[in-house]
Amino acid sequence: MLKRHLYLPLEILPRELNSKILLSLYAAKSGYRVYLGSKESINYLLKEKKNNNQKAGTFFYKGQFINQYKSMKKFISQTCDNLVVLDEELGVSVKNYTHGINERLKNVDNISQFYCIGKKLSNIIKSTRKSFAKKIFITGWPRIDLWSPKFNRLFEDEVGEIKKKYGNYFLFTSDFGAISKVGLNKAIKQAKKTKSYKPKIKTFVKSYNDYLEFKSFIKKLALSVNEKIIIRPHPGEMYHATWYKDFKDSKNIKIVYDNDISPWIIGSLGLIHRGSTTAVQAYFNKIPIYYWQSKQKLQKKDKLISYQISNKFSTVEHFLNLINKKQKKNIRFKKTLLSKEIYMPKKMTSCQLIIKNMKKVKTKEEKKFKRNIINYYKTSFLNIFYRLLIKLNLKNDTFSRQFIQKFPYRINAALVKKKSKKLFPNTKFSFFNLSNELIEISLDN
């Protein structure tokens, strides 16, 4: 059967998988055949198309191709009808949208549609990229669709397991970036390769100094509360091992980085952060939010929406005073606080609005792909073997460490099917392992 194809590559599994599954299911319900998988598996599929001179479908990506722009632009134009973009790095925690846009939207001529989280981002892009204005759509994010309590059923089992294992806990979500001297030096080295690198280096140094202060603070806090402190490293932080090393002797502090952060937020007594998007997610679920302020003075650009909706504190005593007030009972969700930053459609989800816009772009239909049995078993075996080498510490280079941070577990049709049943229990989708970490999703009536 001929259908429109949607190609959805994943880069950071703990952050992207659930929202991309939700988008995939809505797309399937709307008549698309979706290919969801790692960037490597999606690229392999497109190379097969290129070899067979096939050009059709929509490539849905997280941003413009910054590092390999020319080659990827040509590759996508040879294999797909359209490139649509939703850049999750341009969210509510970005302190300078203009700087972010200049970094991430250098080349826009091959983008068919660009989806914005809200009016604020849309207006800034339109003012700086006037020729691009007609391709910008305010849709909100699939990730934010999942922040709605109506989708909490997706996480019910995980919340129960977490509470059973850890009991009551406060969750700290990190966004330091550099948490070691090695990581800081590497970040500075990378920054110097770009234009206007001095502000970036200043931010890296400040974050690293904040981390040094935070280590002392959180250990003191852990000794002052009966509840556990769960620390969630950021997916983009280099050298997660530093977290485990720095807190190995702290009995009341646990470092956990395993899956989507949502069940950890929902199950917590409160979220501690220093400017993270997760604060907004906690706000959606009426979880108490606490902004930890270091000794370094905050600038106006630091006081984003995540700061505005939080209880601020800087000392252990102040934090204890806040939690003793039992503020959870008084938390009221005020949509107007977020409306300038985040667009929330009234009669549909952001996923549905994205797909509605996407269907306006002319796209040819395609046949479904046949599985290459030899390639499927070969690539699956190599992936499993590579993960084993990393687990046994036989592969410990930077690439391997970053790989396992971004893709800490394997994905397959069974996993996606299990999640889909919680999201749409009455809809019978079809799931198929086309290749290693590449799932075909459709709704064949």
SULKAZI-V826749 format. One record per pair of residues at least 12 apart in sequence whose C-alpha atoms are under 10 Angstrom apart, sorted by sequence separation. I is the first residue (numbers start at 1). J is the second residue. If there is no record, write none. Layout:
BEGIN
I,J + I,J
END
This chain:
BEGIN
8,20 + 24,36 + 89,101 + 188,200 + 189,201 + 231,243 + 243,255 + 244,256 + 270,282 + 271,283 + 279,291 + 311,323 + 417,429 + 429,441 + 430,442 + 431,443 + 8,21 + 21,34 + 46,59 + 123,136 + 187,200 + 188,201 + 191,204 + 218,231 + 243,256 + 265,278 + 387,400 + 390,403 + 391,404 + 417,430 + 429,442 + 430,443 + 87,101 + 90,104 + 122,136 + 187,201 + 188,202 + 241,255 + 265,279 + 268,282 + 293,307 + 386,400 + 390,404 + 417,431 + 428,442 + 429,443 + 430,444 + 8,23 + 21,36 + 89,104 + 122,137 + 123,138 + 188,203 + 240,255 + 266,281 + 275,290 + 276,291 + 291,306 + 292,307 + 416,431 + 417,432 + 428,443 + 429,444 + 8,24 + 20,36 + 122,138 + 185,201 + 188,204 + 231,247 + 262,278 + 265,281 + 266,282 + 270,286 + 271,287 + 272,288 + 273,289 + 274,290 + 275,291 + 290,306 + 291,307 + 311,327 + 387,403 + 415,431 + 416,432 + 427,443 + 428,444 + 429,445 + 7,24 + 20,37 + 42,59 + 59,76 + 87,104 + 121,138 + 184,201 + 187,204 + 188,205 + 240,257 + 261,278 + 265,282 + 270,287 + 271,288 + 272,289 + 273,290 + 274,291 + 275,292 + 289,306 + 290,307 + 291,308 + 387,404 + 413,430 + 414,431 + 428,445 + 6,24 + 58,76 + 59,77 + 87,105 + 114,132 + 119,137 + 120,138 + 187,205 + 266,284 + 269,287 + 270,288 + 271,289 + 272,290 + 273,291 + 274,292 + 275,293 + 289,307 + 291,309 + 292,310 + 386,404 + 413,431 + 414,432 + 17,36 + 64,83 + 113,132 + 114,133 + 118,137 + 119,138 + 185,204 + 262,281 + 266,285 + 268,287 + 269,288 + 270,289 + 271,290 + 272,291 + 273,292 + 274,293 + 290,309 + 291,310 + 292,311 + 293,312 + 294,313 + 295,314 + 412,431 + 413,432 + 414,433 + 17,37 + 56,76 + 59,79 + 63,83 + 64,84 + 101,121 + 105,125 + 112,132 + 113,133 + 114,134 + 115,135 + 116,136 + 117,137 + 118,138 + 119,139 + 184,204 + 185,205 + 261,281 + 262,282 + 265,285 + 266,286 + 267,287 + 268,288 + 269,289 + 270,290 + 271,291 + 272,292 + 273,293 + 274,294 + 289,309 + 290,310 + 291,311 + 292,312 + 293,313 + 294,314 + 295,315 + 387,407 + 412,432 + 413,433 + 6,27 + 55,76 + 56,77 + 58,79 + 59,80 + 63,84 + 64,85 + 108,129 + 111,132 + 113,134 + 114,135 + 115,136 + 116,137 + 117,138 + 118,139 + 119,140 + 183,204 + 184,205 + 229,250 + 266,287 + 288,309 + 289,310 + 290,311 + 291,312 + 292,313 + 293,314 + 294,315 + 387,408 + 412,433 + 413,434 + 5,27 + 6,28 + 39,61 + 55,77 + 56,78 + 57,79 + 58,80 + 59,81 + 60,82 + 61,83 + 62,84 + 63,85 + 64,86 + 109,131 + 112,134 + 113,135 + 114,136 + 115,137 + 116,138 + 117,139 + 118,140 + 229,251 + 230,252 + 231,253 + 232,254 + 233,255 + 235,257 + 265,287 + 288,310 + 289,311 + 290,312 + 291,313 + 292,314 + 293,315 + 387,409 + 411,433 + 412,434 + 4,27 + 5,28 + 34,57 + 55,78 + 56,79 + 57,80 + 58,81 + 59,82 + 60,83 + 61,84 + 62,85 + 63,86 + 64,87 + 97,120 + 98,121 + 101,124 + 102,125 + 106,129 + 108,131 + 109,132 + 112,135 + 113,136 + 114,137 + 115,138 + 116,139 + 117,140 + 118,141 + 184,207 + 228,251 + 229,252 + 230,253 + 231,254 + 232,255 + 233,256 + 234,257 + 265,288 + 283,306 + 288,311 + 289,312 + 290,313 + 291,314 + 292,315 + 387,410 + 412,435 + 416,439 + 4,28 + 13,37 + 33,57 + 34,58 + 35,59 + 54,78 + 55,79 + 56,80 + 57,81 + 58,82 + 59,83 + 60,84 + 61,85 + 62,86 + 63,87 + 97,121 + 101,125 + 105,129 + 108,132 + 111,135 + 112,136 + 113,137 + 114,138 + 115,139 + 116,140 + 117,141 + 181,205 + 184,208 + 228,252 + 229,253 + 230,254 + 231,255 + 232,256 + 233,257 + 282,306 + 290,314 + 292,316 + 309,333 + 412,436 + 413,437 + 417,441 + 3,28 + 13,38 + 32,57 + 50,75 + 53,78 + 54,79 + 55,80 + 56,81 + 57,82 + 58,83 + 59,84 + 60,85 + 61,86 + 62,87 + 63,88 + 91,116 + 92,117 + 111,136 + 114,139 + 115,140 + 116,141 + 117,142 + 178,203 + 179,204 + 183,208 + 227,252 + 228,253 + 229,254 + 230,255 + 231,256 + 232,257 + 233,258 + 280,305 + 281,306 + 309,334 + 384,409 + 411,436 + 412,437 + 413,438 + 414,439 + 416,441 + 4,30 + 5,31 + 6,32 + 7,33 + 8,34 + 9,35 + 10,36 + 11,37 + 12,38 + 50,76 + 53,79 + 54,80 + 55,81 + 56,82 + 57,83 + 58,84 + 59,85 + 60,86 + 61,87 + 62,88 + 63,89 + 84,110 + 85,111 + 90,116 + 91,117 + 92,118 + 98,124 + 102,128 + 115,141 + 177,203 + 178,204 + 179,205 + 226,252 + 227,253 + 228,254 + 229,255 + 230,256 + 231,257 + 232,258 + 279,305 + 280,306 + 283,309 + 384,410 + 410,436 + 411,437 + 412,438 + 413,439 + 4,31 + 5,32 + 6,33 + 7,34 + 8,35 + 9,36 + 10,37 + 11,38 + 52,79 + 55,82 + 61,88 + 62,89 + 63,90 + 83,110 + 84,111 + 85,112 + 86,113 + 87,114 + 88,115 + 90,117 + 91,118 + 97,124 + 98,125 + 101,128 + 102,129 + 108,135 + 117,144 + 176,203 + 177,204 + 178,205 + 181,208 + 223,250 + 225,252 + 230,257 + 275,302 + 277,304 + 279,306 + 280,307 + 283,310 + 292,319 + 383,410 + 410,437 + 411,438 + 412,439 + 413,440 + 3,31 + 4,32 + 5,33 + 6,34 + 7,35 + 8,36 + 9,37 + 10,38 + 11,39 + 47,75 + 50,78 + 51,79 + 62,90 + 82,110 + 83,111 + 84,112 + 85,113 + 86,114 + 87,115 + 88,116 + 92,120 + 97,125 + 101,129 + 176,204 + 177,205 + 178,206 + 179,207 + 180,208 + 215,243 + 219,247 + 222,250 + 223,251 + 274,302 + 275,303 + 276,304 + 277,305 + 278,306 + 279,307 + 291,319 + 309,337 + 411,439 + 412,440 + 413,441 + 3,32 + 4,33 + 5,34 + 6,35 + 7,36 + 8,37 + 9,38 + 10,39 + 11,40 + 46,75 + 47,76 + 49,78 + 50,79 + 82,111 + 83,112 + 84,113 + 85,114 + 86,115 + 87,116 + 88,117 + 92,121 + 98,127 + 176,205 + 178,207 + 179,208 + 180,209 + 218,247 + 222,251 + 223,252 + 232,261 + 275,304 + 276,305 + 277,306 + 280,309 + 290,319 + 308,337 + 309,338 + 2,32 + 3,33 + 4,34 + 5,35 + 6,36 + 7,37 + 8,38 + 9,39 + 10,40 + 46,76 + 49,79 + 50,80 + 82,112 + 83,113 + 84,114 + 85,115 + 86,116 + 87,117 + 91,121 + 98,128 + 176,206 + 177,207 + 178,208 + 179,209 + 219,249 + 222,252 + 223,253 + 275,305 + 276,306 + 277,307 + 279,309 + 280,310 + 380,410 + 2,33 + 3,34 + 8,39 + 9,40 + 10,41 + 47,78 + 48,79 + 49,80 + 81,112 + 82,113 + 83,114 + 84,115 + 85,116 + 86,117 + 90,121 + 176,207 + 177,208 + 178,209 + 179,210 + 180,211 + 215,246 + 219,250 + 221,252 + 222,253 + 275,306 + 276,307 + 279,310 + 1,33 + 7,39 + 9,41 + 10,42 + 43,75 + 46,78 + 47,79 + 175,207 + 176,208 + 178,210 + 179,211 + 180,212 + 215,247 + 218,250 + 219,251 + 221,253 + 232,264 + 274,306 + 275,307 + 290,322 + 305,337 + 306,338 + 9,42 + 43,76 + 46,79 + 77,110 + 176,209 + 178,211 + 179,212 + 219,252 + 273,306 + 274,307 + 275,308 + 290,323 + 305,338 + 8,42 + 9,43 + 45,79 + 46,80 + 73,107 + 76,110 + 176,210 + 177,211 + 219,253 + 230,264 + 273,307 + 288,322 + 7,42 + 176,211 + 218,253 + 275,310 + 288,323 + 305,340 + 7,43 + 73,109 + 74,110 + 175,211 + 274,310 + 305,341 + 66,103 + 69,106 + 70,107 + 73,110 + 174,211 + 273,310 + 304,341 + 7,45 + 66,104 + 69,107 + 73,111 + 230,268 + 272,310 + 274,312 + 288,326 + 289,327 + 7,46 + 64,103 + 65,104 + 66,105 + 229,268 + 271,310 + 272,311 + 273,312 + 288,327 + 289,328 + 64,104 + 65,105 + 66,106 + 228,268 + 272,312 + 287,327 + 288,328 + 63,104 + 64,105 + 65,106 + 66,107 + 230,271 + 231,272 + 272,313 + 287,328 + 288,329 + 63,105 + 64,106 + 65,107 + 227,269 + 230,272 + 234,276 + 286,328 + 287,329 + 288,330 + 289,331 + 64,107 + 65,108 + 229,272 + 286,329 + 288,331 + 64,108 + 286,330 + 287,331 + 63,108 + 286,331 + 16,62 + 64,110 + 172,218 + 285,331 + 286,332 + 64,111 + 272,319 + 285,332 + 286,333 + 63,111 + 283,331 + 284,332 + 285,333 + 91,140 + 283,332 + 284,333 + 6,56 + 7,57 + 8,58 + 9,59 + 10,60 + 11,61 + 64,114 + 91,141 + 283,333 + 284,334 + 5,56 + 6,57 + 7,58 + 8,59 + 9,60 + 10,61 + 11,62 + 63,114 + 84,135 + 85,136 + 86,137 + 187,238 + 283,334 + 284,335 + 4,56 + 5,57 + 6,58 + 7,59 + 8,60 + 9,61 + 10,62 + 59,111 + 62,114 + 170,222 + 186,238 + 384,436 + 4,57 + 5,58 + 6,59 + 7,60 + 8,61 + 9,62 + 60,113 + 61,114 + 86,139 + 88,141 + 270,323 + 383,436 + 3,57 + 4,58 + 5,59 + 6,60 + 7,61 + 8,62 + 58,112 + 60,114 + 86,140 + 87,141 + 179,233 + 183,237 + 184,238 + 269,323 + 382,436 + 383,437 + 86,141 + 88,143 + 170,225 + 183,238 + 380,435 + 381,436 + 86,142 + 169,225 + 177,233 + 182,238 + 183,239 + 379,435 + 380,436 + 169,226 + 170,227 + 171,228 + 172,229 + 173,230 + 174,231 + 175,232 + 176,233 + 177,234 + 180,237 + 182,239 + 183,240 + 269,326 + 270,327 + 376,433 + 378,435 + 379,436 + 380,437 + 168,226 + 169,227 + 170,228 + 171,229 + 172,230 + 173,231 + 174,232 + 175,233 + 176,234 + 177,235 + 178,236 + 179,237 + 180,238 + 270,328 + 280,338 + 376,434 + 377,435 + 378,436 + 379,437 + 168,227 + 169,228 + 170,229 + 171,230 + 172,231 + 173,232 + 174,233 + 175,234 + 177,236 + 178,237 + 179,238 + 180,239 + 183,242 + 269,328 + 375,434 + 376,435 + 377,436 + 167,227 + 168,228 + 169,229 + 170,230 + 171,231 + 172,232 + 173,233 + 174,234 + 175,235 + 176,236 + 177,237 + 178,238 + 179,239 + 180,240 + 375,435 + 376,436 + 166,227 + 167,228 + 168,229 + 169,230 + 170,231 + 171,232 + 172,233 + 173,234 + 174,235 + 175,236 + 176,237 + 177,238 + 178,239 + 179,240 + 180,241 + 371,432 + 373,434 + 374,435 + 375,436 + 376,437 + 166,228 + 168,230 + 174,236 + 175,237 + 176,238 + 177,239 + 178,240 + 179,241 + 180,242 + 371,433 + 372,434 + 373,435 + 376,438 + 166,229 + 174,237 + 179,242 + 180,243 + 371,434 + 372,435 + 166,230 + 179,243 + 210,274 + 370,434 + 371,435 + 369,434 + 370,435 + 180,246 + 368,434 + 179,246 + 369,440 + 16,88 + 368,440 + 7,80 + 15,88 + 6,80 + 368,442 + 5,80 + 217,292 + 6,82 + 7,83 + 217,294 + 214,292 + 214,293 + 214,294 + 213,294 + 213,295 + 169,252 + 170,253 + 171,254 + 172,255 + 210,293 + 211,294 + 213,296 + 169,253 + 210,294 + 169,254 + 209,294 + 210,295 + 209,295 + 210,296 + 207,294 + 209,296 + 166,254 + 173,261 + 206,294 + 207,296 + 171,261 + 206,296 + 103,194 + 173,264 + 225,316 + 103,195 + 172,264 + 173,265 + 224,316 + 171,264 + 172,265 + 223,316 + 224,317 + 170,264 + 171,265 + 221,315 + 222,316 + 169,264 + 170,265 + 171,266 + 220,315 + 221,316 + 225,320 + 171,267 + 172,268 + 220,316 + 221,317 + 224,320 + 99,196 + 170,267 + 171,268 + 217,314 + 218,315 + 169,267 + 170,268 + 171,269 + 172,270 + 173,271 + 174,272 + 175,273 + 176,274 + 217,315 + 218,316 + 221,319 + 168,267 + 169,268 + 170,269 + 171,270 + 172,271 + 173,272 + 174,273 + 175,274 + 176,275 + 217,316 + 221,320 + 163,263 + 167,267 + 168,268 + 169,269 + 170,270 + 171,271 + 172,272 + 173,273 + 174,274 + 175,275 + 176,276 + 158,259 + 162,263 + 163,264 + 167,268 + 168,269 + 169,270 + 170,271 + 171,272 + 172,273 + 173,274 + 174,275 + 175,276 + 158,260 + 161,263 + 162,264 + 168,270 + 169,271 + 170,272 + 171,273 + 172,274 + 173,275 + 174,276 + 175,277 + 159,262 + 160,263 + 173,276 + 158,262 + 159,263 + 163,267 + 172,276 + 173,277 + 174,278 + 155,260 + 158,263 + 159,264 + 162,267 + 163,268 + 173,278 + 155,261 + 157,263 + 158,264 + 159,265 + 161,267 + 162,268 + 172,278 + 173,279 + 155,262 + 156,263 + 159,266 + 160,267 + 154,262 + 155,263 + 158,266 + 159,267 + 154,263 + 155,264 + 158,267 + 159,268 + 152,262 + 156,266 + 152,263 + 155,266 + 156,267 + 155,267 + 152,266 + 147,262 + 146,262 + 149,266 + 23,141 + 170,288 + 171,289 + 172,290 + 23,142 + 147,266 + 171,290 + 172,291 + 22,142 + 23,143 + 172,292 + 21,142 + 22,143 + 19,141 + 20,142 + 23,145 + 19,142 + 20,143 + 22,145 + 18,142 + 19,143 + 22,146 + 18,143 + 19,144 + 16,142 + 17,143 + 19,145 + 16,143 + 19,146 + 15,143 + 18,146 + 19,147 + 147,278 + 147,280 + 148,281 + 152,285 + 147,281 + 146,281 + 147,282 + 149,284 + 18,154 + 144,280 + 147,283 + 148,284 + 149,285 + 144,281 + 147,284 + 148,285 + 149,286 + 143,281 + 146,284 + 147,285 + 144,284 + 258,405 + 257,405 + 259,407 + 258,407 + 259,408 + 258,408 + 259,409 + 257,408 + 258,409 + 239,398 + 238,398 + 241,401 + 240,401 + 239,401 + 240,402 + 238,401 + 239,402 + 238,402 + 237,402 + 240,405 + 236,402 + 239,405 + 235,402 + 238,405 + 237,405 + 236,405 + 235,405 + 236,406 + 234,405 + 235,406 + 233,405 + 235,407 + 95,275 + 94,275 + 93,275 + 94,276 + 92,275 + 93,276 + 94,277 + 92,276 + 93,277 + 92,277 + 93,278 + 91,277 + 92,278 + 93,279 + 93,280 + 92,280 + 144,342 + 144,343 + 145,344 + 144,344 + 145,345 + 140,341 + 141,342 + 140,342 + 141,343 + 139,342 + 140,343 + 141,344 + 145,348 + 146,349 + 138,342 + 139,343 + 140,344 + 145,349 + 146,350 + 95,300 + 96,301 + 138,343 + 139,344 + 140,345 + 144,349 + 145,350 + 95,301 + 96,302 + 138,344 + 139,345 + 144,350 + 145,351 + 94,301 + 95,302 + 138,345 + 142,349 + 143,350 + 144,351 + 94,302 + 95,303 + 141,349 + 142,350 + 143,351 + 93,302 + 95,304 + 140,349 + 141,350 + 142,351 + 93,303 + 94,304 + 139,349 + 140,350 + 141,351 + 142,352 + 93,304 + 139,350 + 140,351 + 142,353 + 92,304 + 93,305 + 138,350 + 139,351 + 141,353 + 142,354 + 92,305 + 93,306 + 139,352 + 140,353 + 141,354 + 92,306 + 93,307 + 139,353 + 140,354 + 138,353 + 139,354 + 137,353 + 138,354 + 139,355 + 137,354 + 139,357 + 15,234 + 120,339 + 121,340 + 122,341 + 15,235 + 118,338 + 119,339 + 120,340 + 121,341 + 137,357 + 14,235 + 118,339 + 119,340 + 120,341 + 121,342 + 13,235 + 118,340 + 119,341 + 120,342 + 12,235 + 117,340 + 118,341 + 119,342 + 120,343 + 12,236 + 117,341 + 118,342 + 119,343 + 116,341 + 117,342 + 118,343 + 116,342 + 117,343 + 118,344 + 116,343 + 117,344 + 117,350 + 115,350 + 115,353 + 116,354 + 115,354 + 114,354 + 18,259 + 19,260 + 113,354 + 17,259 + 18,260 + 115,357 + 14,257 + 16,259 + 17,260 + 115,358 + 14,258 + 15,259 + 16,260 + 18,262 + 113,357 + 114,358 + 13,258 + 14,259 + 15,260 + 113,358 + 13,259 + 14,260 + 15,261 + 92,338 + 112,358 + 13,260 + 14,261 + 15,262 + 113,360 + 14,262 + 113,361 + 92,341 + 112,361 + 91,341 + 92,342 + 91,342 + 154,418 + 155,419 + 154,419 + 153,419 + 154,420 + 156,422 + 154,421 + 155,422 + 86,354 + 154,422 + 153,422 + 154,423 + 84,354 + 152,422 + 153,423 + 154,424 + 151,422 + 152,423 + 151,423 + 150,423 + 151,424 + 84,358 + 82,358 + 84,361 + 146,423 + 82,361 + 81,361 + 82,362 + 81,362 + 82,363 + 81,363 + 82,364 + 80,363 + 81,364 + 80,364 + 60,358 + 58,358 + 58,359 + 58,361 + 58,362 + 57,362 + 58,363 + 56,362 + 57,363 + 58,364 + 56,363 + 57,364 + 55,363 + 56,364 + 57,365 + 55,364 + 56,365 + 57,366 + 55,365 + 56,366 + 55,366 + 54,366 + 49,369 + 48,369 + 30,352 + 26,349 + 29,352 + 32,355 + 27,351 + 45,369 + 26,351 + 27,352 + 30,355 + 23,349 + 25,351 + 26,352 + 30,356 + 23,350 + 24,351 + 27,354 + 32,359 + 23,351 + 26,354 + 27,355 + 31,359 + 22,351 + 23,352 + 26,355 + 27,356 + 30,359 + 22,352 + 20,351 + 23,354 + 24,355 + 27,358 + 19,351 + 23,355 + 27,359 + 33,365 + 32,365 + 33,366 + 35,368 + 33,367 + 34,368 + 35,369 + 33,368 + 41,379 + 6,358 + 4,359 + 6,363 + 5,363 + 4,363 + 5,364 + 3,363 + 4,364 + 5,365 + 3,364 + 4,365 + 5,366 + 2,364 + 3,365 + 4,366 + 5,367 + 2,365 + 3,366 + 4,367 + 5,368 + 1,365 + 2,366 + 3,367 + 4,368 + 1,366 + 2,367 + 3,368 + 1,367 + 2,368 + 1,368 + 38,407 + 38,410 + 38,411 + 37,411 + 36,411 + 37,412 + 36,412 + 36,413 + 36,416 + 45,434 + 12,402 + 16,406 + 45,435 + 12,403 + 13,404 + 14,405 + 15,406 + 25,416 + 44,435 + 11,403 + 12,404 + 13,405 + 14,406 + 12,405 + 13,406 + 14,407 + 41,434 + 42,435 + 45,438 + 12,406 + 13,407 + 14,408 + 17,411 + 22,416 + 41,435 + 42,436 + 44,438 + 11,406 + 12,407 + 13,408 + 14,409 + 21,416 + 25,420 + 41,436 + 42,437 + 10,406 + 11,407 + 12,408 + 13,409 + 21,417 + 24,420 + 35,431 + 37,433 + 40,436 + 41,437 + 42,438 + 10,407 + 13,410 + 22,419 + 33,430 + 34,431 + 35,432 + 36,433 + 37,434 + 40,437 + 41,438 + 42,439 + 13,411 + 18,416 + 21,419 + 22,420 + 25,423 + 26,424 + 29,427 + 35,433 + 36,434 + 37,435 + 38,436 + 39,437 + 40,438 + 41,439 + 17,416 + 21,420 + 25,424 + 29,428 + 35,434 + 37,436 + 38,437 + 39,438 + 29,429 + 37,437 + 38,438 + 18,419 + 22,423 + 28,429 + 36,437 + 37,438 + 38,439 + 18,420 + 21,423 + 22,424 + 25,427 + 28,430 + 36,438 + 37,439 + 35,438 + 36,439 + 37,440 + 25,429 + 35,439 + 36,440 + 18,423 + 34,439 + 35,440 + 36,441 + 34,440 + 35,441 + 33,440 + 34,441 + 35,442 + 33,441 + 34,442 + 32,441 + 33,442 + 34,443 + 32,442 + 33,443 + 31,442 + 32,443 + 33,444 + 30,442 + 31,443 + 32,444 + 28,441 + 29,442 + 30,443 + 31,444 + 27,441 + 28,442 + 29,443 + 31,445 + 27,442 + 28,443 + 29,444 + 24,440 + 25,441 + 26,442 + 27,443 + 28,444 + 29,445 + 24,441 + 25,442 + 26,443 + 24,442 + 25,443 + 21,441 + 10,437 + 10,438 + 9,438 + 8,438 + 8,439 + 7,440 + 6,440 + 5,440 + 6,441 + 5,442 + 3,442 + 1,444
END
